Amino acid sequence: MGLIILLIVGGAIGWVASLIMRTDGQQGIVLNIVVGIVGALLAGFVVTPLIGGAPITSGVISLQSIIVSLVGAIVLLAIINLFRRGSVR
């Protein structure tokens, strides 16, 4: 059940991040889920130990973990855009 919740929340986070970065028209639902989950993983390993709390990948869904995962997904999309286009956008 935790994997299904992670996919749903990761998809939502990836979709919101793609709306913020204006890349929603270029990617589909699968890439939104991948960006959301990978961004959540990166932010969970890097940011969460610095500020405390539990990462979203541990199954704890709180406002703090969602915001940290969203920031991780936005940073991941910025890095992808930097390599793809040469600019963050």
N, C-alpha and C positions, 0 to 999 in steps of 0.2 A: 504494500500500500504506500510505503514511503517513496518508492520509485515513481509511482503514478503522480503523487503530489509534487514531487520534484520536477517532473516533466511539465505538469500544468503550470506551476509557478515559474519555472524556467522559461517556458514559452511566453507567459505574460510579461515577465521581466525583459526578455529579449525583444518583444514587440514594442514595449514602451521605450526601450533604449533606441530601437531603430526609428521610432517616431521622433525622439529627441534629436537624434543625429541625422534625420531626414534621409534615411536609406531604406525605408519601408517598401518602396516600390521596386527595389532591386533584389530583394530577397524574399523567400517564401516562408512558410510556417516552420519548415524543418530547420532552416538556417536561424530563424528566430529562437527556436528551442535550443539549438547548439550554442548560439551566442549567449543566451541567458544562463545556461548551465555552466559553460566554460568561464564566463564572467563571474558567476557566483563562486565557482571553485577558486579562481585566482584571488578574488577579493576575500574569500573565506580564509585562505592560507596567508595572505599578506596583511590585510587591514584588520580583520577580526581580532587577532592576538594583540594588536596595538591598542584597540579601544575596549576590548573585553566583550563578553557575550558569546553566543554560539552561532556558528555559520549556518546558513540555510540548508546546507548539505547534510547536517546532522539531524535534520528532521524538525528542528525548532523553527517555527515560522513566527517571527515577531516583526514589528515595524523596523527595528534596527537592522535585522538581518536582511530584510527586503531592500532597504535603502542601500546597504553596503553591497548587495548583489547587483542592484541597479547601477551603482557607480562603477562596479567592476565590468559590467556589460558595456557601459558607455565608453570606458577606457579601452576595452577590447575592440569595439567598433571604430574608435579613433585610430588605433594602431592598424587595423585592417585597411581603413581608408587611406592612411598614410602610405602604406605599401602599394595599394591598388592604384591610387590617383596621384600620389606625391604631395597631397595636402590633407589636412584633417577634415576640412570642409567647414 
